[in-house]
Structures are given as C-alpha cells and as structure tokens.
C-alpha cells in the first residue's frame, strides 16, 4: 500500500510520533476496540480506517494502556 499525503494527514504529526513511541519495541500488545495491536503499522492502519470520532476514542484507549 502506497501512502499518499492525504492518508498521512488522517493522524496528526503528534499522534503519529506518540504512536511510534508507544509501539517501539513493544512485546505485549495493546488492545483497542477488542483488537490487539503489537506494531505501529498495525495501529496506524486501523486508526486510518475509522471515522474521526472512532479514531479519537481508539487513540485515547491506546494511549491509556501504554502508561
């Protein structure tokens, strides 16, 4: 899948950076919306497929579990 500028802008720069930090070297998956995510790429693709409201809720859930 080739990323276009529009695809990358679905998540803000700070959200992308935060997700990279959360998933860097992770060995225990984070569960959001009943799905487990172990890598940044999996999480990013899932978040990009959601509506704005769903994306914000799933992102907040991921961040909450990372702490």
C-alpha angles and dihedrals in degrees: 000000000000115000116226126199090256092054092051093050093060086084119044120241091252091050092051091048092048092050091050090054093046094051099037107121094346116166097175116062123236115230119218126166089356093302126110120227123191101167137049091237093056092048094046093050091049094048092049090056093057133085118255094263094045091046093053092048094047092045091051090049091052092049092048093054094046093066 
